[in-house]
Amino acid sequence: MQLKEIMRKELVTAKPDLFIREAAKRMKDEKVGCVLITEDGSLKGILTDRDIACSVVAEGKDPSNTRVREIMKSSPAFSSPDTDIMEASRLMAEKKIRRLPILANGKLQGIVTTSDLASVLKKEMDNFLNVEELYHL
């Protein structure tokens, strides 16, 4: 199965010059844990709720005066829509990330999270175990 079959196409994006408070409000309103940072149609970075907690709140920075570009992860890991879900799982585990932007021809197409992958991988594993169970009967 390929990422294009499970990726989310409804994306929450922001510009690098947005203030952290506005980005956090956008995450809350959209019920997401990250904002993809774009500029001129290309992915520039990713900002997660953890980035805000660790790099703004814990550091005592003012979220109303701190810009996204100051704490976002620049050049995040990404994959293509044609990537196999197992390959994407390995990449995410290797990079220790929970969100994987999907790009095609340099343009942002979607995002896949560990939750998205977990539900699909569980179904795949259940199917495998059912086949194994039938084989041994």
Chimera marker file (.cmm) of the C-alpha trace (Angstrom):
<marker_set name="trace">
<marker id="1" x="0.000" y="0.000" z="0.000" r="1" g="1" b="0" radius="0.5"/>
<marker id="2" x="1.272" y="3.481" z="-0.840" r="1" g="1" b="0" radius="0.5"/>
<marker id="3" x="1.071" y="6.689" z="1.155" r="1" g="1" b="0" radius="0.5"/>
<marker id="4" x="-1.208" y="8.317" z="-1.432" r="1" g="1" b="0" radius="0.5"/>
<marker id="5" x="-3.890" y="5.850" z="-0.348" r="1" g="1" b="0" radius="0.5"/>
<marker id="6" x="-3.864" y="6.989" z="3.269" r="1" g="1" b="0" radius="0.5"/>
<marker id="7" x="-2.406" y="10.520" z="3.347" r="1" g="1" b="0" radius="0.5"/>
<marker id="8" x="-4.494" y="13.406" z="4.590" r="1" g="1" b="0" radius="0.5"/>
<marker id="9" x="-4.950" y="16.100" z="2.003" r="1" g="1" b="0" radius="0.5"/>
<marker id="10" x="-6.515" y="18.705" z="4.298" r="1" g="1" b="0" radius="0.5"/>
<marker id="11" x="-3.439" y="20.546" z="5.483" r="1" g="1" b="0" radius="0.5"/>
<marker id="12" x="-2.926" y="23.190" z="8.120" r="1" g="1" b="0" radius="0.5"/>
<marker id="13" x="-0.239" y="25.576" z="6.926" r="1" g="1" b="0" radius="0.5"/>
<marker id="14" x="1.335" y="28.823" z="8.056" r="1" g="1" b="0" radius="0.5"/>
<marker id="15" x="3.952" y="31.302" z="6.927" r="1" g="1" b="0" radius="0.5"/>
<marker id="16" x="7.314" y="31.478" z="8.723" r="1" g="1" b="0" radius="0.5"/>
<marker id="17" x="6.632" y="35.035" z="9.954" r="1" g="1" b="0" radius="0.5"/>
<marker id="18" x="3.478" y="34.049" z="11.865" r="1" g="1" b="0" radius="0.5"/>
<marker id="19" x="3.666" y="34.504" z="15.630" r="1" g="1" b="0" radius="0.5"/>
<marker id="20" x="3.718" y="31.327" z="17.735" r="1" g="1" b="0" radius="0.5"/>
<marker id="21" x="0.488" y="32.295" z="19.550" r="1" g="1" b="0" radius="0.5"/>
<marker id="22" x="-1.333" y="32.457" z="16.194" r="1" g="1" b="0" radius="0.5"/>
<marker id="23" x="0.146" y="29.129" z="15.076" r="1" g="1" b="0" radius="0.5"/>
<marker id="24" x="-0.881" y="27.507" z="18.370" r="1" g="1" b="0" radius="0.5"/>
<marker id="25" x="-4.402" y="28.880" z="17.992" r="1" g="1" b="0" radius="0.5"/>
<marker id="26" x="-4.558" y="27.479" z="14.469" r="1" g="1" b="0" radius="0.5"/>
<marker id="27" x="-3.519" y="24.050" z="15.791" r="1" g="1" b="0" radius="0.5"/>
<marker id="28" x="-6.171" y="24.224" z="18.498" r="1" g="1" b="0" radius="0.5"/>
<marker id="29" x="-8.913" y="25.352" z="16.100" r="1" g="1" b="0" radius="0.5"/>
<marker id="30" x="-8.040" y="22.671" z="13.548" r="1" g="1" b="0" radius="0.5"/>
<marker id="31" x="-7.438" y="19.987" z="16.220" r="1" g="1" b="0" radius="0.5"/>
<marker id="32" x="-3.986" y="19.094" z="14.898" r="1" g="1" b="0" radius="0.5"/>
<marker id="33" x="-0.563" y="18.679" z="16.488" r="1" g="1" b="0" radius="0.5"/>
<marker id="34" x="1.450" y="20.443" z="13.816" r="1" g="1" b="0" radius="0.5"/>
<marker id="35" x="1.452" y="23.199" z="11.243" r="1" g="1" b="0" radius="0.5"/>
<marker id="36" x="3.304" y="22.805" z="7.962" r="1" g="1" b="0" radius="0.5"/>
<marker id="37" x="5.317" y="25.929" z="7.223" r="1" g="1" b="0" radius="0.5"/>
<marker id="38" x="5.102" y="26.988" z="3.597" r="1" g="1" b="0" radius="0.5"/>
<marker id="39" x="6.317" y="29.873" z="1.512" r="1" g="1" b="0" radius="0.5"/>
<marker id="40" x="5.755" y="30.407" z="-2.202" r="1" g="1" b="0" radius="0.5"/>
<marker id="41" x="4.046" y="27.009" z="-2.381" r="1" g="1" b="0" radius="0.5"/>
<marker id="42" x="6.971" y="25.015" z="-1.038" r="1" g="1" b="0" radius="0.5"/>
<marker id="43" x="7.549" y="23.331" z="2.309" r="1" g="1" b="0" radius="0.5"/>
<marker id="44" x="9.974" y="25.308" z="4.476" r="1" g="1" b="0" radius="0.5"/>
<marker id="45" x="9.510" y="23.567" z="7.780" r="1" g="1" b="0" radius="0.5"/>
<marker id="46" x="7.213" y="22.023" z="10.360" r="1" g="1" b="0" radius="0.5"/>
<marker id="47" x="6.089" y="23.305" z="13.747" r="1" g="1" b="0" radius="0.5"/>
<marker id="48" x="4.721" y="20.870" z="16.308" r="1" g="1" b="0" radius="0.5"/>
<marker id="49" x="2.948" y="21.293" z="19.612" r="1" g="1" b="0" radius="0.5"/>
<marker id="50" x="6.060" y="19.807" z="21.231" r="1" g="1" b="0" radius="0.5"/>
<marker id="51" x="8.246" y="22.479" z="19.597" r="1" g="1" b="0" radius="0.5"/>
<marker id="52" x="6.039" y="25.143" z="21.161" r="1" g="1" b="0" radius="0.5"/>
<marker id="53" x="6.103" y="23.485" z="24.597" r="1" g="1" b="0" radius="0.5"/>
<marker id="54" x="9.867" y="22.889" z="24.637" r="1" g="1" b="0" radius="0.5"/>
<marker id="55" x="11.228" y="25.872" z="22.698" r="1" g="1" b="0" radius="0.5"/>
<marker id="56" x="8.811" y="28.603" z="23.728" r="1" g="1" b="0" radius="0.5"/>
<marker id="57" x="6.955" y="27.776" z="26.938" r="1" g="1" b="0" radius="0.5"/>
<marker id="58" x="9.793" y="25.937" z="28.718" r="1" g="1" b="0" radius="0.5"/>
<marker id="59" x="12.290" y="28.603" z="27.635" r="1" g="1" b="0" radius="0.5"/>
<marker id="60" x="10.098" y="31.442" z="28.903" r="1" g="1" b="0" radius="0.5"/>
<marker id="61" x="9.734" y="33.059" z="25.481" r="1" g="1" b="0" radius="0.5"/>
<marker id="62" x="6.714" y="35.209" z="24.703" r="1" g="1" b="0" radius="0.5"/>
<marker id="63" x="4.523" y="33.380" z="22.114" r="1" g="1" b="0" radius="0.5"/>
<marker id="64" x="3.082" y="36.728" z="21.031" r="1" g="1" b="0" radius="0.5"/>
<marker id="65" x="6.545" y="38.019" z="20.097" r="1" g="1" b="0" radius="0.5"/>
<marker id="66" x="8.241" y="34.832" z="18.888" r="1" g="1" b="0" radius="0.5"/>
<marker id="67" x="7.911" y="33.970" z="15.217" r="1" g="1" b="0" radius="0.5"/>
<marker id="68" x="7.448" y="30.486" z="13.809" r="1" g="1" b="0" radius="0.5"/>
<marker id="69" x="10.733" y="30.709" z="11.868" r="1" g="1" b="0" radius="0.5"/>
<marker id="70" x="12.632" y="31.022" z="15.162" r="1" g="1" b="0" radius="0.5"/>
<marker id="71" x="11.694" y="27.538" z="16.392" r="1" g="1" b="0" radius="0.5"/>
<marker id="72" x="10.336" y="25.547" z="13.426" r="1" g="1" b="0" radius="0.5"/>
<marker id="73" x="12.183" y="22.483" z="12.194" r="1" g="1" b="0" radius="0.5"/>
<marker id="74" x="13.673" y="23.581" z="8.864" r="1" g="1" b="0" radius="0.5"/>
<marker id="75" x="14.106" y="21.059" z="6.063" r="1" g="1" b="0" radius="0.5"/>
<marker id="76" x="11.904" y="18.364" z="7.619" r="1" g="1" b="0" radius="0.5"/>
<marker id="77" x="11.961" y="14.757" z="6.479" r="1" g="1" b="0" radius="0.5"/>
<marker id="78" x="9.370" y="14.071" z="3.788" r="1" g="1" b="0" radius="0.5"/>
<marker id="79" x="8.295" y="11.378" z="1.408" r="1" g="1" b="0" radius="0.5"/>
<marker id="80" x="6.450" y="10.976" z="-1.878" r="1" g="1" b="0" radius="0.5"/>
<marker id="81" x="2.881" y="9.767" z="-2.441" r="1" g="1" b="0" radius="0.5"/>
<marker id="82" x="4.222" y="6.581" z="-4.065" r="1" g="1" b="0" radius="0.5"/>
<marker id="83" x="6.235" y="5.529" z="-1.012" r="1" g="1" b="0" radius="0.5"/>
<marker id="84" x="5.256" y="2.182" z="0.505" r="1" g="1" b="0" radius="0.5"/>
<marker id="85" x="3.772" y="2.418" z="4.004" r="1" g="1" b="0" radius="0.5"/>
<marker id="86" x="6.412" y="0.082" z="5.439" r="1" g="1" b="0" radius="0.5"/>
<marker id="87" x="9.195" y="2.253" z="4.032" r="1" g="1" b="0" radius="0.5"/>
<marker id="88" x="7.507" y="5.349" z="5.483" r="1" g="1" b="0" radius="0.5"/>
<marker id="89" x="7.212" y="3.615" z="8.865" r="1" g="1" b="0" radius="0.5"/>
<marker id="90" x="10.934" y="2.837" z="8.844" r="1" g="1" b="0" radius="0.5"/>
<marker id="91" x="11.794" y="6.427" z="7.891" r="1" g="1" b="0" radius="0.5"/>
<marker id="92" x="9.614" y="7.846" z="10.655" r="1" g="1" b="0" radius="0.5"/>
<marker id="93" x="11.110" y="5.471" z="13.226" r="1" g="1" b="0" radius="0.5"/>
<marker id="94" x="14.655" y="6.252" z="12.074" r="1" g="1" b="0" radius="0.5"/>
<marker id="95" x="14.076" y="10.020" z="12.200" r="1" g="1" b="0" radius="0.5"/>
<marker id="96" x="11.997" y="9.747" z="15.408" r="1" g="1" b="0" radius="0.5"/>
<marker id="97" x="9.144" y="11.764" z="13.928" r="1" g="1" b="0" radius="0.5"/>
<marker id="98" x="5.390" y="11.332" z="14.201" r="1" g="1" b="0" radius="0.5"/>
<marker id="99" x="4.390" y="13.385" z="11.175" r="1" g="1" b="0" radius="0.5"/>
<marker id="100" x="5.596" y="12.980" z="7.600" r="1" g="1" b="0" radius="0.5"/>
<marker id="101" x="4.815" y="15.607" z="4.943" r="1" g="1" b="0" radius="0.5"/>
<marker id="102" x="4.155" y="14.200" z="1.474" r="1" g="1" b="0" radius="0.5"/>
<marker id="103" x="5.646" y="16.052" z="-1.523" r="1" g="1" b="0" radius="0.5"/>
<marker id="104" x="5.373" y="15.473" z="-5.261" r="1" g="1" b="0" radius="0.5"/>
<marker id="105" x="7.404" y="17.535" z="-7.717" r="1" g="1" b="0" radius="0.5"/>
<marker id="106" x="8.420" y="19.821" z="-4.863" r="1" g="1" b="0" radius="0.5"/>
<marker id="107" x="4.806" y="20.625" z="-3.956" r="1" g="1" b="0" radius="0.5"/>
<marker id="108" x="3.101" y="19.728" z="-0.708" r="1" g="1" b="0" radius="0.5"/>
<marker id="109" x="0.442" y="17.076" z="-1.320" r="1" g="1" b="0" radius="0.5"/>
<marker id="110" x="-0.479" y="15.766" z="2.113" r="1" g="1" b="0" radius="0.5"/>
<marker id="111" x="0.669" y="14.448" z="5.451" r="1" g="1" b="0" radius="0.5"/>
<marker id="112" x="0.793" y="11.052" z="7.147" r="1" g="1" b="0" radius="0.5"/>
<marker id="113" x="0.988" y="10.562" z="10.905" r="1" g="1" b="0" radius="0.5"/>
<marker id="114" x="1.983" y="7.603" z="13.008" r="1" g="1" b="0" radius="0.5"/>
<marker id="115" x="-1.715" y="7.215" z="13.875" r="1" g="1" b="0" radius="0.5"/>
<marker id="116" x="-2.583" y="6.961" z="10.182" r="1" g="1" b="0" radius="0.5"/>
<marker id="117" x="0.083" y="4.307" z="9.701" r="1" g="1" b="0" radius="0.5"/>
<marker id="118" x="-0.791" y="2.414" z="12.880" r="1" g="1" b="0" radius="0.5"/>
<marker id="119" x="-4.386" y="1.783" z="11.850" r="1" g="1" b="0" radius="0.5"/>
<marker id="120" x="-3.356" y="0.562" z="8.387" r="1" g="1" b="0" radius="0.5"/>
<marker id="121" x="-0.505" y="-1.571" z="9.705" r="1" g="1" b="0" radius="0.5"/>
<marker id="122" x="-2.835" y="-3.130" z="12.284" r="1" g="1" b="0" radius="0.5"/>
<marker id="123" x="-5.237" y="-4.149" z="9.496" r="1" g="1" b="0" radius="0.5"/>
<marker id="124" x="-2.335" y="-5.544" z="7.469" r="1" g="1" b="0" radius="0.5"/>
<marker id="125" x="-1.069" y="-7.508" z="10.472" r="1" g="1" b="0" radius="0.5"/>
<marker id="126" x="-4.565" y="-8.826" z="11.280" r="1" g="1" b="0" radius="0.5"/>
<marker id="127" x="-4.936" y="-9.982" z="7.677" r="1" g="1" b="0" radius="0.5"/>
<marker id="128" x="-1.550" y="-11.684" z="7.826" r="1" g="1" b="0" radius="0.5"/>
<marker id="129" x="-2.369" y="-13.449" z="11.086" r="1" g="1" b="0" radius="0.5"/>
<marker id="130" x="-5.723" y="-14.624" z="9.702" r="1" g="1" b="0" radius="0.5"/>
<marker id="131" x="-3.970" y="-16.138" z="6.674" r="1" g="1" b="0" radius="0.5"/>
<marker id="132" x="-1.413" y="-17.813" z="8.941" r="1" g="1" b="0" radius="0.5"/>
<marker id="133" x="-4.192" y="-19.172" z="11.148" r="1" g="1" b="0" radius="0.5"/>
<marker id="134" x="-6.026" y="-20.632" z="8.147" r="1" g="1" b="0" radius="0.5"/>
<marker id="135" x="-2.794" y="-22.116" z="6.809" r="1" g="1" b="0" radius="0.5"/>
<marker id="136" x="-2.180" y="-24.017" z="10.035" r="1" g="1" b="0" radius="0.5"/>
<marker id="137" x="-5.708" y="-25.456" z="10.280" r="1" g="1" b="0" radius="0.5"/>
<link id1="1" id2="2" r="1" g="1" b="0" radius="0.2"/>
<link id1="2" id2="3" r="1" g="1" b="0" radius="0.2"/>
<link id1="3" id2="4" r="1" g="1" b="0" radius="0.2"/>
<link id1="4" id2="5" r="1" g="1" b="0" radius="0.2"/>
<link id1="5" id2="6" r="1" g="1" b="0" radius="0.2"/>
<link id1="6" id2="7" r="1" g="1" b="0" radius="0.2"/>
<link id1="7" id2="8" r="1" g="1" b="0" radius="0.2"/>
<link id1="8" id2="9" r="1" g="1" b="0" radius="0.2"/>
<link id1="9" id2="10" r="1" g="1" b="0" radius="0.2"/>
<link id1="10" id2="11" r="1" g="1" b="0" radius="0.2"/>
<link id1="11" id2="12" r="1" g="1" b="0" radius="0.2"/>
<link id1="12" id2="13" r="1" g="1" b="0" radius="0.2"/>
<link id1="13" id2="14" r="1" g="1" b="0" radius="0.2"/>
<link id1="14" id2="15" r="1" g="1" b="0" radius="0.2"/>
<link id1="15" id2="16" r="1" g="1" b="0" radius="0.2"/>
<link id1="16" id2="17" r="1" g="1" b="0" radius="0.2"/>
<link id1="17" id2="18" r="1" g="1" b="0" radius="0.2"/>
<link id1="18" id2="19" r="1" g="1" b="0" radius="0.2"/>
<link id1="19" id2="20" r="1" g="1" b="0" radius="0.2"/>
<link id1="20" id2="21" r="1" g="1" b="0" radius="0.2"/>
<link id1="21" id2="22" r="1" g="1" b="0" radius="0.2"/>
<link id1="22" id2="23" r="1" g="1" b="0" radius="0.2"/>
<link id1="23" id2="24" r="1" g="1" b="0" radius="0.2"/>
<link id1="24" id2="25" r="1" g="1" b="0" radius="0.2"/>
<link id1="25" id2="26" r="1" g="1" b="0" radius="0.2"/>
<link id1="26" id2="27" r="1" g="1" b="0" radius="0.2"/>
<link id1="27" id2="28" r="1" g="1" b="0" radius="0.2"/>
<link id1="28" id2="29" r="1" g="1" b="0" radius="0.2"/>
<link id1="29" id2="30" r="1" g="1" b="0" radius="0.2"/>
<link id1="30" id2="31" r="1" g="1" b="0" radius="0.2"/>
<link id1="31" id2="32" r="1" g="1" b="0" radius="0.2"/>
<link id1="32" id2="33" r="1" g="1" b="0" radius="0.2"/>
<link id1="33" id2="34" r="1" g="1" b="0" radius="0.2"/>
<link id1="34" id2="35" r="1" g="1" b="0" radius="0.2"/>
<link id1="35" id2="36" r="1" g="1" b="0" radius="0.2"/>
<link id1="36" id2="37" r="1" g="1" b="0" radius="0.2"/>
<link id1="37" id2="38" r="1" g="1" b="0" radius="0.2"/>
<link id1="38" id2="39" r="1" g="1" b="0" radius="0.2"/>
<link id1="39" id2="40" r="1" g="1" b="0" radius="0.2"/>
<link id1="40" id2="41" r="1" g="1" b="0" radius="0.2"/>
<link id1="41" id2="42" r="1" g="1" b="0" radius="0.2"/>
<link id1="42" id2="43" r="1" g="1" b="0" radius="0.2"/>
<link id1="43" id2="44" r="1" g="1" b="0" radius="0.2"/>
<link id1="44" id2="45" r="1" g="1" b="0" radius="0.2"/>
<link id1="45" id2="46" r="1" g="1" b="0" radius="0.2"/>
<link id1="46" id2="47" r="1" g="1" b="0" radius="0.2"/>
<link id1="47" id2="48" r="1" g="1" b="0" radius="0.2"/>
<link id1="48" id2="49" r="1" g="1" b="0" radius="0.2"/>
<link id1="49" id2="50" r="1" g="1" b="0" radius="0.2"/>
<link id1="50" id2="51" r="1" g="1" b="0" radius="0.2"/>
<link id1="51" id2="52" r="1" g="1" b="0" radius="0.2"/>
<link id1="52" id2="53" r="1" g="1" b="0" radius="0.2"/>
<link id1="53" id2="54" r="1" g="1" b="0" radius="0.2"/>
<link id1="54" id2="55" r="1" g="1" b="0" radius="0.2"/>
<link id1="55" id2="56" r="1" g="1" b="0" radius="0.2"/>
<link id1="56" id2="57" r="1" g="1" b="0" radius="0.2"/>
<link id1="57" id2="58" r="1" g="1" b="0" radius="0.2"/>
<link id1="58" id2="59" r="1" g="1" b="0" radius="0.2"/>
<link id1="59" id2="60" r="1" g="1" b="0" radius="0.2"/>
<link id1="60" id2="61" r="1" g="1" b="0" radius="0.2"/>
<link id1="61" id2="62" r="1" g="1" b="0" radius="0.2"/>
<link id1="62" id2="63" r="1" g="1" b="0" radius="0.2"/>
<link id1="63" id2="64" r="1" g="1" b="0" radius="0.2"/>
<link id1="64" id2="65" r="1" g="1" b="0" radius="0.2"/>
<link id1="65" id2="66" r="1" g="1" b="0" radius="0.2"/>
<link id1="66" id2="67" r="1" g="1" b="0" radius="0.2"/>
<link id1="67" id2="68" r="1" g="1" b="0" radius="0.2"/>
<link id1="68" id2="69" r="1" g="1" b="0" radius="0.2"/>
<link id1="69" id2="70" r="1" g="1" b="0" radius="0.2"/>
<link id1="70" id2="71" r="1" g="1" b="0" radius="0.2"/>
<link id1="71" id2="72" r="1" g="1" b="0" radius="0.2"/>
<link id1="72" id2="73" r="1" g="1" b="0" radius="0.2"/>
<link id1="73" id2="74" r="1" g="1" b="0" radius="0.2"/>
<link id1="74" id2="75" r="1" g="1" b="0" radius="0.2"/>
<link id1="75" id2="76" r="1" g="1" b="0" radius="0.2"/>
<link id1="76" id2="77" r="1" g="1" b="0" radius="0.2"/>
<link id1="77" id2="78" r="1" g="1" b="0" radius="0.2"/>
<link id1="78" id2="79" r="1" g="1" b="0" radius="0.2"/>
<link id1="79" id2="80" r="1" g="1" b="0" radius="0.2"/>
<link id1="80" id2="81" r="1" g="1" b="0" radius="0.2"/>
<link id1="81" id2="82" r="1" g="1" b="0" radius="0.2"/>
<link id1="82" id2="83" r="1" g="1" b="0" radius="0.2"/>
<link id1="83" id2="84" r="1" g="1" b="0" radius="0.2"/>
<link id1="84" id2="85" r="1" g="1" b="0" radius="0.2"/>
<link id1="85" id2="86" r="1" g="1" b="0" radius="0.2"/>
<link id1="86" id2="87" r="1" g="1" b="0" radius="0.2"/>
<link id1="87" id2="88" r="1" g="1" b="0" radius="0.2"/>
<link id1="88" id2="89" r="1" g="1" b="0" radius="0.2"/>
<link id1="89" id2="90" r="1" g="1" b="0" radius="0.2"/>
<link id1="90" id2="91" r="1" g="1" b="0" radius="0.2"/>
<link id1="91" id2="92" r="1" g="1" b="0" radius="0.2"/>
<link id1="92" id2="93" r="1" g="1" b="0" radius="0.2"/>
<link id1="93" id2="94" r="1" g="1" b="0" radius="0.2"/>
<link id1="94" id2="95" r="1" g="1" b="0" radius="0.2"/>
<link id1="95" id2="96" r="1" g="1" b="0" radius="0.2"/>
<link id1="96" id2="97" r="1" g="1" b="0" radius="0.2"/>
<link id1="97" id2="98" r="1" g="1" b="0" radius="0.2"/>
<link id1="98" id2="99" r="1" g="1" b="0" radius="0.2"/>
<link id1="99" id2="100" r="1" g="1" b="0" radius="0.2"/>
<link id1="100" id2="101" r="1" g="1" b="0" radius="0.2"/>
<link id1="101" id2="102" r="1" g="1" b="0" radius="0.2"/>
<link id1="102" id2="103" r="1" g="1" b="0" radius="0.2"/>
<link id1="103" id2="104" r="1" g="1" b="0" radius="0.2"/>
<link id1="104" id2="105" r="1" g="1" b="0" radius="0.2"/>
<link id1="105" id2="106" r="1" g="1" b="0" radius="0.2"/>
<link id1="106" id2="107" r="1" g="1" b="0" radius="0.2"/>
<link id1="107" id2="108" r="1" g="1" b="0" radius="0.2"/>
<link id1="108" id2="109" r="1" g="1" b="0" radius="0.2"/>
<link id1="109" id2="110" r="1" g="1" b="0" radius="0.2"/>
<link id1="110" id2="111" r="1" g="1" b="0" radius="0.2"/>
<link id1="111" id2="112" r="1" g="1" b="0" radius="0.2"/>
<link id1="112" id2="113" r="1" g="1" b="0" radius="0.2"/>
<link id1="113" id2="114" r="1" g="1" b="0" radius="0.2"/>
<link id1="114" id2="115" r="1" g="1" b="0" radius="0.2"/>
<link id1="115" id2="116" r="1" g="1" b="0" radius="0.2"/>
<link id1="116" id2="117" r="1" g="1" b="0" radius="0.2"/>
<link id1="117" id2="118" r="1" g="1" b="0" radius="0.2"/>
<link id1="118" id2="119" r="1" g="1" b="0" radius="0.2"/>
<link id1="119" id2="120" r="1" g="1" b="0" radius="0.2"/>
<link id1="120" id2="121" r="1" g="1" b="0" radius="0.2"/>
<link id1="121" id2="122" r="1" g="1" b="0" radius="0.2"/>
<link id1="122" id2="123" r="1" g="1" b="0" radius="0.2"/>
<link id1="123" id2="124" r="1" g="1" b="0" radius="0.2"/>
<link id1="124" id2="125" r="1" g="1" b="0" radius="0.2"/>
<link id1="125" id2="126" r="1" g="1" b="0" radius="0.2"/>
<link id1="126" id2="127" r="1" g="1" b="0" radius="0.2"/>
<link id1="127" id2="128" r="1" g="1" b="0" radius="0.2"/>
<link id1="128" id2="129" r="1" g="1" b="0" radius="0.2"/>
<link id1="129" id2="130" r="1" g="1" b="0" radius="0.2"/>
<link id1="130" id2="131" r="1" g="1" b="0" radius="0.2"/>
<link id1="131" id2="132" r="1" g="1" b="0" radius="0.2"/>
<link id1="132" id2="133" r="1" g="1" b="0" radius="0.2"/>
<link id1="133" id2="134" r="1" g="1" b="0" radius="0.2"/>
<link id1="134" id2="135" r="1" g="1" b="0" radius="0.2"/>
<link id1="135" id2="136" r="1" g="1" b="0" radius="0.2"/>
<link id1="136" id2="137" r="1" g="1" b="0" radius="0.2"/>
</marker_set>
